[in-house]
Amino acid sequence: MDRTMVTELNRILADYTVLYQKLRGYHWRVSGPAFFQLHEKFGELYEDAAAKADELAERILALGGEPLYTLRDALAQARLTEDGATAEAAGMVQALVDDYRTLGSHLRAAASSAAAAGDTATMNLLEGFADGQEKTAWMLSAWLAQRPAPVAA
Ligand SMILES: [Fe+2]
């Protein structure tokens, strides 16, 4: 078993576990003029994060490793952070742009490790995820850019 690869995959699984719960919170707490749009988008994104977490965990198992599953382990190993404070829609979207960019770079780095280890299946999985997350980061940043300027009081 490639322990280094399993460790790297578990850290990404931890990131997705934190991201999933963060997106759930944003889905519940978002408000304002973009409520319907963002409530739905955050729901779509947490379902996608859950599906990716499942694929990562099953890849870890296929490699003979053990996927983390407790919230304690996820919080200890994740590089993404929880957010119990942001209340404004644009702040949530900006935090997610940062998170998806961070994830994208961790996914590319882990894909390089997989390539170096000759593990093409893991490399392909991670590259596919990275493509998707970079696109999500771009879409969310485009949403931020198209917002009208705040009306002066
Ligand atoms: Fe819901």
Backbone and ligand atoms as CSV (ligand in chain L), in Angstrom:
chain,resi,resn,atom,element,x,y,z
A,1,MET,N,N,0.838,-1.201,0.000
A,1,MET,CA,C,0.000,0.000,0.000
A,1,MET,C,C,0.875,1.255,0.000
A,2,ASP,N,N,0.466,2.220,-0.770
A,2,ASP,CA,C,1.195,3.492,-0.835
A,2,ASP,C,C,0.683,4.421,0.276
A,3,ARG,N,N,1.364,4.376,1.426
A,3,ARG,CA,C,0.896,5.123,2.595
A,3,ARG,C,C,0.885,6.630,2.372
A,4,THR,N,N,1.886,7.114,1.633
A,4,THR,CA,C,1.936,8.552,1.374
A,4,THR,C,C,0.714,8.992,0.580
A,5,MET,N,N,0.353,8.175,-0.415
A,5,MET,CA,C,-0.817,8.502,-1.240
A,5,MET,C,C,-2.091,8.457,-0.406
A,6,VAL,N,N,-2.205,7.440,0.435
A,6,VAL,CA,C,-3.394,7.310,1.290
A,6,VAL,C,C,-3.496,8.522,2.228
A,7,THR,N,N,-2.379,8.931,2.794
A,7,THR,CA,C,-2.376,10.101,3.688
A,7,THR,C,C,-2.823,11.347,2.939
A,8,GLU,N,N,-2.311,11.500,1.735
A,8,GLU,CA,C,-2.675,12.681,0.929
A,8,GLU,C,C,-4.166,12.662,0.571
A,9,LEU,N,N,-4.650,11.486,0.218
A,9,LEU,CA,C,-6.080,11.357,-0.127
A,9,LEU,C,C,-6.960,11.608,1.099
A,10,ASN,N,N,-6.505,11.147,2.267
A,10,ASN,CA,C,-7.283,11.389,3.480
A,10,ASN,C,C,-7.361,12.871,3.825
A,11,ARG,N,N,-6.299,13.604,3.540
A,11,ARG,CA,C,-6.348,15.050,3.814
A,11,ARG,C,C,-7.357,15.733,2.880
A,12,ILE,N,N,-7.424,15.265,1.643
A,12,ILE,CA,C,-8.405,15.835,0.711
A,12,ILE,C,C,-9.820,15.418,1.130
A,13,LEU,N,N,-9.969,14.181,1.584
A,13,LEU,CA,C,-11.260,13.735,2.115
A,13,LEU,C,C,-11.669,14.610,3.309
A,14,ALA,N,N,-10.711,14.943,4.152
A,14,ALA,CA,C,-10.975,15.834,5.293
A,14,ALA,C,C,-11.431,17.207,4.797
A,15,ASP,N,N,-10.764,17.728,3.779
A,15,ASP,CA,C,-11.162,19.026,3.204
A,15,ASP,C,C,-12.605,18.969,2.688
A,16,TYR,N,N,-12.953,17.900,1.998
A,16,TYR,CA,C,-14.321,17.778,1.473
A,16,TYR,C,C,-15.351,17.621,2.592
A,17,THR,N,N,-14.945,16.976,3.676
A,17,THR,CA,C,-15.870,16.805,4.801
A,17,THR,C,C,-16.181,18.166,5.434
A,18,VAL,N,N,-15.156,18.989,5.593
A,18,VAL,CA,C,-15.359,20.334,6.138
A,18,VAL,C,C,-16.152,21.188,5.146
A,19,LEU,N,N,-15.797,21.103,3.873
A,19,LEU,CA,C,-16.489,21.898,2.853
A,19,LEU,C,C,-17.972,21.527,2.789
A,20,TYR,N,N,-18.264,20.233,2.871
A,20,TYR,CA,C,-19.652,19.770,2.829
A,20,TYR,C,C,-20.476,20.453,3.925
A,21,GLN,N,N,-19.968,20.427,5.142
A,21,GLN,CA,C,-20.731,20.987,6.255
A,21,GLN,C,C,-20.822,22.511,6.158
A,22,LYS,N,N,-19.766,23.110,5.628
A,22,LYS,CA,C,-19.777,24.564,5.438
A,22,LYS,C,C,-20.872,24.945,4.435
A,23,LEU,N,N,-20.963,24.179,3.349
A,23,LEU,CA,C,-21.981,24.433,2.326
A,23,LEU,C,C,-23.389,24.208,2.871
A,24,ARG,N,N,-23.554,23.208,3.728
A,24,ARG,CA,C,-24.853,22.984,4.366
A,24,ARG,C,C,-25.251,24.224,5.162
A,25,GLY,N,N,-24.290,24.726,5.939
A,25,GLY,CA,C,-24.566,25.916,6.749
A,25,GLY,C,C,-24.938,27.109,5.879
A,26,TYR,N,N,-24.195,27.310,4.796
A,26,TYR,CA,C,-24.493,28.438,3.906
A,26,TYR,C,C,-25.879,28.261,3.260
A,27,HIS,N,N,-26.194,27.039,2.873
A,27,HIS,CA,C,-27.504,26.723,2.278
A,27,HIS,C,C,-28.623,27.114,3.247
A,28,TRP,N,N,-28.414,26.857,4.514
A,28,TRP,CA,C,-29.441,27.163,5.508
A,28,TRP,C,C,-29.472,28.637,5.874
A,29,ARG,N,N,-28.310,29.285,5.878
A,29,ARG,CA,C,-28.220,30.612,6.481
A,29,ARG,C,C,-28.252,31.754,5.468
A,30,VAL,N,N,-28.072,31.445,4.178
A,30,VAL,CA,C,-28.024,32.546,3.203
A,30,VAL,C,C,-29.374,33.269,3.168
A,31,SER,N,N,-29.307,34.579,2.931
A,31,SER,CA,C,-30.538,35.370,2.830
A,31,SER,C,C,-30.273,36.522,1.868
A,32,GLY,N,N,-31.296,37.302,1.614
A,32,GLY,CA,C,-31.111,38.476,0.766
A,32,GLY,C,C,-31.654,38.262,-0.633
A,33,PRO,N,N,-31.383,39.241,-1.522
A,33,PRO,CA,C,-31.980,39.222,-2.870
A,33,PRO,C,C,-31.590,37.999,-3.696
A,34,ALA,N,N,-30.432,37.408,-3.424
A,34,ALA,CA,C,-29.992,36.244,-4.217
A,34,ALA,C,C,-30.330,34.932,-3.519
A,35,PHE,N,N,-31.235,34.996,-2.544
A,35,PHE,CA,C,-31.533,33.800,-1.751
A,35,PHE,C,C,-31.834,32.573,-2.610
A,36,PHE,N,N,-32.787,32.673,-3.522
A,36,PHE,CA,C,-33.218,31.476,-4.260
A,36,PHE,C,C,-32.067,30.883,-5.069
A,37,GLN,N,N,-31.297,31.776,-5.701
A,37,GLN,CA,C,-30.167,31.356,-6.532
A,37,GLN,C,C,-29.079,30.663,-5.700
A,38,LEU,N,N,-28.698,31.293,-4.591
A,38,LEU,CA,C,-27.580,30.756,-3.810
A,38,LEU,C,C,-27.996,29.567,-2.958
A,39,HIS,N,N,-29.197,29.618,-2.420
A,39,HIS,CA,C,-29.694,28.476,-1.632
A,39,HIS,C,C,-29.634,27.208,-2.500
A,40,GLU,N,N,-30.071,27.329,-3.738
A,40,GLU,CA,C,-30.061,26.180,-4.639
A,40,GLU,C,C,-28.637,25.777,-5.033
A,41,LYS,N,N,-27.812,26.773,-5.346
A,41,LYS,CA,C,-26.425,26.482,-5.751
A,41,LYS,C,C,-25.650,25.812,-4.619
A,42,PHE,N,N,-25.789,26.313,-3.394
A,42,PHE,CA,C,-25.074,25.714,-2.262
A,42,PHE,C,C,-25.548,24.275,-2.044
A,43,GLY,N,N,-26.831,24.035,-2.262
A,43,GLY,CA,C,-27.350,22.669,-2.139
A,43,GLY,C,C,-26.727,21.750,-3.174
A,44,GLU,N,N,-26.632,22.254,-4.402
A,44,GLU,CA,C,-26.017,21.475,-5.491
A,44,GLU,C,C,-24.542,21.197,-5.165
A,45,LEU,N,N,-23.862,22.207,-4.625
A,45,LEU,CA,C,-22.433,22.039,-4.315
A,45,LEU,C,C,-22.200,21.071,-3.162
A,46,TYR,N,N,-23.080,21.058,-2.146
A,46,TYR,CA,C,-22.809,20.097,-1.072
A,46,TYR,C,C,-23.103,18.676,-1.523
A,47,GLU,N,N,-24.040,18.517,-2.425
A,47,GLU,CA,C,-24.265,17.170,-2.961
A,47,GLU,C,C,-23.050,16.708,-3.780
A,48,ASP,N,N,-22.482,17.622,-4.534
A,48,ASP,CA,C,-21.281,17.302,-5.303
A,48,ASP,C,C,-20.104,16.979,-4.370
A,49,ALA,N,N,-19.962,17.759,-3.279
A,49,ALA,CA,C,-18.868,17.505,-2.323
A,49,ALA,C,C,-19.046,16.133,-1.675
A,50,ALA,N,N,-20.286,15.767,-1.360
A,50,ALA,CA,C,-20.545,14.461,-0.743
A,50,ALA,C,C,-20.194,13.338,-1.720
A,51,ALA,N,N,-20.535,13.514,-2.982
A,51,ALA,CA,C,-20.232,12.488,-3.987
A,51,ALA,C,C,-18.718,12.342,-4.164
A,52,LYS,N,N,-18.008,13.462,-4.159
A,52,LYS,CA,C,-16.552,13.406,-4.314
A,52,LYS,C,C,-15.905,12.769,-3.086
A,53,ALA,N,N,-16.407,13.090,-1.893
A,53,ALA,CA,C,-15.884,12.475,-0.669
A,53,ALA,C,C,-16.047,10.961,-0.755
A,54,ASP,N,N,-17.181,10.515,-1.245
A,54,ASP,CA,C,-17.432,9.076,-1.366
A,54,ASP,C,C,-16.454,8.425,-2.345
A,55,GLU,N,N,-16.218,9.073,-3.456
A,55,GLU,CA,C,-15.270,8.520,-4.436
A,55,GLU,C,C,-13.854,8.461,-3.865
A,56,LEU,N,N,-13.471,9.506,-3.120
A,56,LEU,CA,C,-12.135,9.518,-2.507
A,56,LEU,C,C,-11.991,8.389,-1.488
A,57,ALA,N,N,-13.033,8.233,-0.636
A,57,ALA,CA,C,-12.984,7.195,0.399
A,57,ALA,C,C,-12.870,5.817,-0.255
A,58,GLU,N,N,-13.603,5.619,-1.337
A,58,GLU,CA,C,-13.573,4.312,-1.984
A,58,GLU,C,C,-12.255,4.084,-2.736
A,59,ARG,N,N,-11.643,5.153,-3.192
A,59,ARG,CA,C,-10.301,5.017,-3.794
A,59,ARG,C,C,-9.287,4.635,-2.718
A,60,ILE,N,N,-9.402,5.258,-1.540
A,60,ILE,CA,C,-8.508,4.920,-0.415
A,60,ILE,C,C,-8.658,3.437,-0.073
A,61,LEU,N,N,-9.898,2.953,-0.031
A,61,LEU,CA,C,-10.134,1.533,0.261
A,61,LEU,C,C,-9.543,0.646,-0.824
A,62,ALA,N,N,-9.696,1.062,-2.070
A,62,ALA,CA,C,-9.152,0.273,-3.179
A,62,ALA,C,C,-7.629,0.185,-3.091
A,63,LEU,N,N,-7.009,1.219,-2.505
A,63,LEU,CA,C,-5.545,1.214,-2.354
A,63,LEU,C,C,-5.113,0.447,-1.102
A,64,GLY,N,N,-6.100,-0.073,-0.346
A,64,GLY,CA,C,-5.764,-0.838,0.854
A,64,GLY,C,C,-5.667,0.017,2.106
A,65,GLY,N,N,-6.066,1.292,2.009
A,65,GLY,CA,C,-6.006,2.193,3.162
A,65,GLY,C,C,-7.337,2.285,3.876
A,66,GLU,N,N,-7.377,3.130,4.907
A,66,GLU,CA,C,-8.602,3.331,5.670
A,66,GLU,C,C,-9.011,4.792,5.596
A,67,PRO,N,N,-10.194,5.066,5.036
A,67,PRO,CA,C,-10.627,6.461,4.953
A,67,PRO,C,C,-11.041,6.992,6.323
A,68,LEU,N,N,-10.674,8.229,6.616
A,68,LEU,CA,C,-11.135,8.827,7.870
A,68,LEU,C,C,-12.646,9.048,7.777
A,69,TYR,N,N,-13.315,9.052,8.910
A,69,TYR,CA,C,-14.757,9.274,8.890
A,69,TYR,C,C,-15.272,10.027,10.101
A,70,THR,N,N,-14.442,10.211,11.127
A,70,THR,CA,C,-14.959,10.989,12.257
A,70,THR,C,C,-14.753,12.476,11.973
A,71,LEU,N,N,-15.654,13.292,12.529
A,71,LEU,CA,C,-15.526,14.736,12.351
A,71,LEU,C,C,-14.252,15.235,13.029
A,72,ARG,N,N,-13.886,14.603,14.128
A,72,ARG,CA,C,-12.659,14.990,14.827
A,72,ARG,C,C,-11.442,14.815,13.919
A,73,ASP,N,N,-11.353,13.663,13.267
A,73,ASP,CA,C,-10.224,13.433,12.351
A,73,ASP,C,C,-10.281,14.395,11.171
A,74,ALA,N,N,-11.492,14.628,10.675
A,74,ALA,CA,C,-11.624,15.535,9.527
A,74,ALA,C,C,-11.133,16.933,9.901
A,75,LEU,N,N,-11.560,17.424,11.062
A,75,LEU,CA,C,-11.146,18.770,11.474
A,75,LEU,C,C,-9.648,18.836,11.741
A,76,ALA,N,N,-9.096,17.760,12.263
A,76,ALA,CA,C,-7.662,17.754,12.562
A,76,ALA,C,C,-6.822,17.751,11.289
A,77,GLN,N,N,-7.343,17.141,10.218
A,77,GLN,CA,C,-6.517,16.972,9.021
A,77,GLN,C,C,-6.835,17.949,7.887
A,78,ALA,N,N,-7.992,18.579,7.959
A,78,ALA,CA,C,-8.387,19.460,6.854
A,78,ALA,C,C,-7.542,20.725,6.810
A,79,ARG,N,N,-7.358,21.220,5.600
A,79,ARG,CA,C,-6.729,22.524,5.416
A,79,ARG,C,C,-7.787,23.594,5.265
A,80,LEU,N,N,-8.957,23.246,4.761
A,80,LEU,CA,C,-10.070,24.186,4.719
A,80,LEU,C,C,-10.598,24.361,6.137
A,81,THR,N,N,-11.193,25.520,6.387
A,81,THR,CA,C,-11.662,25.799,7.746
A,81,THR,C,C,-13.173,25.980,7.775
A,82,GLU,N,N,-13.739,25.735,8.938
A,82,GLU,CA,C,-15.163,25.947,9.158
A,82,GLU,C,C,-15.456,27.448,9.148
A,83,ASP,N,N,-16.741,27.771,8.997
A,83,ASP,CA,C,-17.138,29.178,9.044
A,83,ASP,C,C,-18.469,29.285,9.775
A,84,GLY,N,N,-18.400,29.719,11.011
A,84,GLY,CA,C,-19.621,29.887,11.792
A,84,GLY,C,C,-20.008,31.338,11.928
A,85,ALA,N,N,-19.400,32.204,11.108
A,85,ALA,CA,C,-19.587,33.633,11.331
A,85,ALA,C,C,-20.175,34.397,10.142
A,86,THR,N,N,-19.768,34.038,8.920
A,86,THR,CA,C,-20.174,34.861,7.777
A,86,THR,C,C,-21.686,34.849,7.609
A,87,ALA,N,N,-22.273,36.046,7.539
A,87,ALA,CA,C,-23.735,36.134,7.459
A,87,ALA,C,C,-24.178,36.699,6.117
A,88,GLU,N,N,-23.264,37.303,5.379
A,88,GLU,CA,C,-23.632,38.010,4.159
A,88,GLU,C,C,-23.321,37.140,2.943
A,89,ALA,N,N,-24.235,37.140,1.978
A,89,ALA,CA,C,-24.146,36.238,0.828
A,89,ALA,C,C,-22.805,36.361,0.094
A,90,ALA,N,N,-22.369,37.596,-0.178
A,90,ALA,CA,C,-21.130,37.777,-0.939
A,90,ALA,C,C,-19.928,37.241,-0.158
A,91,GLY,N,N,-19.960,37.371,1.157
A,91,GLY,CA,C,-18.881,36.841,1.991
A,91,GLY,C,C,-18.812,35.327,1.886
A,92,MET,N,N,-19.990,34.694,1.829
A,92,MET,CA,C,-20.035,33.236,1.681
A,92,MET,C,C,-19.440,32.829,0.334
A,93,VAL,N,N,-19.847,33.526,-0.713
A,93,VAL,CA,C,-19.367,33.166,-2.054
A,93,VAL,C,C,-17.858,33.398,-2.143
A,94,GLN,N,N,-17.372,34.491,-1.548
A,94,GLN,CA,C,-15.925,34.754,-1.578
A,94,GLN,C,C,-15.160,33.666,-0.825
A,95,ALA,N,N,-15.687,33.241,0.317
A,95,ALA,CA,C,-15.027,32.167,1.080
A,95,ALA,C,C,-14.971,30.897,0.244
A,96,LEU,N,N,-16.025,30.631,-0.515
A,96,LEU,CA,C,-16.052,29.421,-1.343
A,96,LEU,C,C,-15.101,29.525,-2.537
A,97,VAL,N,N,-14.990,30.717,-3.115
A,97,VAL,CA,C,-14.011,30.903,-4.201
A,97,VAL,C,C,-12.620,30.519,-3.675
A,98,ASP,N,N,-12.289,31.030,-2.488
A,98,ASP,CA,C,-10.985,30.721,-1.895
A,98,ASP,C,C,-10.848,29.218,-1.635
A,99,ASP,N,N,-11.896,28.620,-1.090
A,99,ASP,CA,C,-11.839,27.187,-0.775
A,99,ASP,C,C,-11.689,26.331,-2.029
A,100,TYR,N,N,-12.438,26.655,-3.073
A,100,TYR,CA,C,-12.336,25.842,-4.292
A,100,TYR,C,C,-10.984,26.026,-4.972
A,101,ARG,N,N,-10.422,27.213,-4.866
A,101,ARG,CA,C,-9.062,27.404,-5.422
A,101,ARG,C,C,-8.051,26.615,-4.616
A,102,THR,N,N,-8.179,26.659,-3.296
A,102,THR,CA,C,-7.276,25.898,-2.428
A,102,THR,C,C,-7.388,24.405,-2.731
A,103,LEU,N,N,-8.634,23.927,-2.810
A,103,LEU,CA,C,-8.857,22.518,-3.121
A,103,LEU,C,C,-8.232,22.153,-4.458
A,104,GLY,N,N,-8.443,23.013,-5.440
A,104,GLY,CA,C,-7.894,22.770,-6.774
A,104,GLY,C,C,-6.387,22.578,-6.707
A,105,SER,N,N,-5.693,23.418,-5.922
A,105,SER,CA,C,-4.237,23.272,-5.899
A,105,SER,C,C,-3.817,22.025,-5.115
A,106,HIS,N,N,-4.546,21.681,-4.055
A,106,HIS,CA,C,-4.222,20.430,-3.346
A,106,HIS,C,C,-4.494,19.211,-4.234
A,107,LEU,N,N,-5.565,19.288,-5.009
A,107,LEU,CA,C,-5.890,18.172,-5.910
A,107,LEU,C,C,-4.815,18.007,-6.984
A,108,ARG,N,N,-4.339,19.134,-7.548
A,108,ARG,CA,C,-3.271,19.053,-8.567
A,108,ARG,C,C,-1.993,18.486,-7.957
A,109,ALA,N,N,-1.670,18.927,-6.725
A,109,ALA,CA,C,-0.442,18.443,-6.074
A,109,ALA,C,C,-0.538,16.939,-5.814
A,110,ALA,N,N,-1.707,16.494,-5.336
A,110,ALA,CA,C,-1.874,15.062,-5.065
A,110,ALA,C,C,-1.868,14.262,-6.371
A,111,ALA,N,N,-2.414,14.847,-7.436
A,111,ALA,CA,C,-2.396,14.171,-8.742
A,111,ALA,C,C,-0.952,13.992,-9.216
A,112,SER,N,N,-0.103,14.988,-8.970
A,112,SER,CA,C,1.314,14.868,-9.336
A,112,SER,C,C,1.985,13.757,-8.549
A,113,SER,N,N,1.656,13.665,-7.243
A,113,SER,CA,C,2.218,12.565,-6.439
A,113,SER,C,C,1.782,11.222,-6.994
A,114,ALA,N,N,0.496,11.125,-7.372
A,114,ALA,CA,C,-0.023,9.868,-7.916
A,114,ALA,C,C,0.697,9.530,-9.224
A,115,ALA,N,N,0.892,10.549,-10.061
A,115,ALA,CA,C,1.583,10.329,-11.338
A,115,ALA,C,C,3.012,9.837,-11.082
A,116,ALA,N,N,3.684,10.478,-10.121
A,116,ALA,CA,C,5.067,10.097,-9.802
A,116,ALA,C,C,5.141,8.669,-9.281
A,117,ALA,N,N,4.058,8.230,-8.603
A,117,ALA,CA,C,4.029,6.865,-8.052
A,117,ALA,C,C,3.521,5.850,-9.077
A,118,GLY,N,N,3.189,6.330,-10.280
A,118,GLY,CA,C,2.696,5.427,-11.322
A,118,GLY,C,C,1.251,4.981,-11.097
A,119,ASP,N,N,0.517,5.715,-10.256
A,119,ASP,CA,C,-0.875,5.365,-9.939
A,119,ASP,C,C,-1.804,6.198,-10.836
A,120,THR,N,N,-1.996,5.695,-12.042
A,120,THR,CA,C,-2.749,6.457,-13.044
A,120,THR,C,C,-4.218,6.631,-12.666
A,121,ALA,N,N,-4.813,5.613,-12.039
A,121,ALA,CA,C,-6.231,5.707,-11.685
A,121,ALA,C,C,-6.471,6.844,-10.691
A,122,THR,N,N,-5.611,6.934,-9.662
A,122,THR,CA,C,-5.758,8.017,-8.681
A,122,THR,C,C,-5.478,9.363,-9.344
A,123,MET,N,N,-4.460,9.395,-10.190
A,123,MET,CA,C,-4.131,10.647,-10.886
A,123,MET,C,C,-5.331,11.132,-11.704
A,124,ASN,N,N,-5.946,10.224,-12.451
A,124,ASN,CA,C,-7.092,10.613,-13.286
A,124,ASN,C,C,-8.263,11.107,-12.443
A,125,LEU,N,N,-8.514,10.412,-11.339
A,125,LEU,CA,C,-9.600,10.828,-10.444
A,125,LEU,C,C,-9.366,12.257,-9.944
A,126,LEU,N,N,-8.137,12.509,-9.477
A,126,LEU,CA,C,-7.824,13.808,-8.877
A,126,LEU,C,C,-7.801,14.924,-9.918
A,127,GLU,N,N,-7.284,14.617,-11.094
A,127,GLU,CA,C,-7.270,15.637,-12.164
A,127,GLU,C,C,-8.700,16.011,-12.554
A,128,GLY,N,N,-9.569,15.006,-12.621
A,128,GLY,CA,C,-10.971,15.268,-12.954
A,128,GLY,C,C,-11.626,16.159,-11.895
A,129,PHE,N,N,-11.351,15.870,-10.636
A,129,PHE,CA,C,-11.893,16.698,-9.548
A,129,PHE,C,C,-11.342,18.122,-9.653
A,130,ALA,N,N,-10.034,18.231,-9.912
A,130,ALA,CA,C,-9.409,19.563,-9.973
A,130,ALA,C,C,-10.039,20.401,-11.083
A,131,ASP,N,N,-10.273,19.779,-12.241
A,131,ASP,CA,C,-10.920,20.510,-13.345
A,131,ASP,C,C,-12.263,21.076,-12.879
A,132,GLY,N,N,-13.043,20.230,-12.222
A,132,GLY,CA,C,-14.369,20.642,-11.757
A,132,GLY,C,C,-14.300,21.754,-10.715
A,133,GLN,N,N,-13.353,21.650,-9.791
A,133,GLN,CA,C,-13.303,22.638,-8.710
A,133,GLN,C,C,-12.765,23.977,-9.193
A,134,GLU,N,N,-11.851,23.940,-10.162
A,134,GLU,CA,C,-11.373,25.205,-10.734
A,134,GLU,C,C,-12.507,25.894,-11.484
A,135,LYS,N,N,-13.343,25.102,-12.153
A,135,LYS,CA,C,-14.492,25.677,-12.856
A,135,LYS,C,C,-15.487,26.275,-11.855
A,136,THR,N,N,-15.716,25.571,-10.755
A,136,THR,CA,C,-16.628,26.088,-9.726
A,136,THR,C,C,-16.096,27.407,-9.152
A,137,ALA,N,N,-14.782,27.474,-8.900
A,137,ALA,CA,C,-14.178,28.709,-8.383
A,137,ALA,C,C,-14.403,29.857,-9.370
A,138,TRP,N,N,-14.216,29.577,-10.652
A,138,TRP,CA,C,-14.420,30.598,-11.672
A,138,TRP,C,C,-15.903,31.046,-11.705
A,139,MET,N,N,-16.821,30.103,-11.656
A,139,MET,CA,C,-18.240,30.464,-11.726
A,139,MET,C,C,-18.661,31.308,-10.534
A,140,LEU,N,N,-18.176,30.941,-9.356
A,140,LEU,CA,C,-18.527,31.710,-8.161
A,140,LEU,C,C,-17.900,33.099,-8.212
A,141,SER,N,N,-16.680,33.199,-8.745
A,141,SER,CA,C,-16.063,34.528,-8.827
A,141,SER,C,C,-16.763,35.370,-9.893
A,142,ALA,N,N,-17.301,34.721,-10.931
A,142,ALA,CA,C,-18.080,35.462,-11.934
A,142,ALA,C,C,-19.375,35.984,-11.307
A,143,TRP,N,N,-19.963,35.201,-10.435
A,143,TRP,CA,C,-21.173,35.668,-9.720
A,143,TRP,C,C,-20.849,36.909,-8.902
A,144,LEU,N,N,-19.707,36.897,-8.222
A,144,LEU,CA,C,-19.306,38.058,-7.411
A,144,LEU,C,C,-19.107,39.287,-8.292
A,145,ALA,N,N,-18.490,39.079,-9.462
A,145,ALA,CA,C,-18.158,40.199,-10.348
A,145,ALA,C,C,-19.403,40.828,-10.967
A,146,GLN,N,N,-20.461,40.041,-11.165
A,146,GLN,CA,C,-21.638,40.592,-11.855
A,146,GLN,C,C,-22.628,41.254,-10.904
A,147,ARG,N,N,-22.336,41.228,-9.600
A,147,ARG,CA,C,-23.287,41.839,-8.677
A,147,ARG,C,C,-23.302,43.356,-8.849
A,148,PRO,N,N,-24.483,43.961,-8.799
A,148,PRO,CA,C,-24.538,45.427,-8.887
A,148,PRO,C,C,-23.855,46.048,-7.660
A,149,ALA,N,N,-23.313,47.246,-7.837
A,149,ALA,CA,C,-22.713,47.951,-6.712
A,149,ALA,C,C,-23.792,48.243,-5.671
A,150,PRO,N,N,-23.427,48.255,-4.387
A,150,PRO,CA,C,-24.432,48.545,-3.367
A,150,PRO,C,C,-25.010,49.949,-3.553
A,151,VAL,N,N,-26.286,50.093,-3.323
A,151,VAL,CA,C,-26.953,51.401,-3.448
A,151,VAL,C,C,-26.547,52.263,-2.253
A,152,ALA,N,N,-26.124,53.486,-2.543
A,152,ALA,CA,C,-25.729,54.394,-1.459
A,152,ALA,C,C,-26.944,54.741,-0.608
A,153,ALA,N,N,-26.729,54.833,0.684
A,153,ALA,CA,C,-27.855,55.137,1.599
A,153,ALA,C,C,-28.223,56.623,1.514
L,1,LIG,FE,FE,-32.338,22.072,1.576
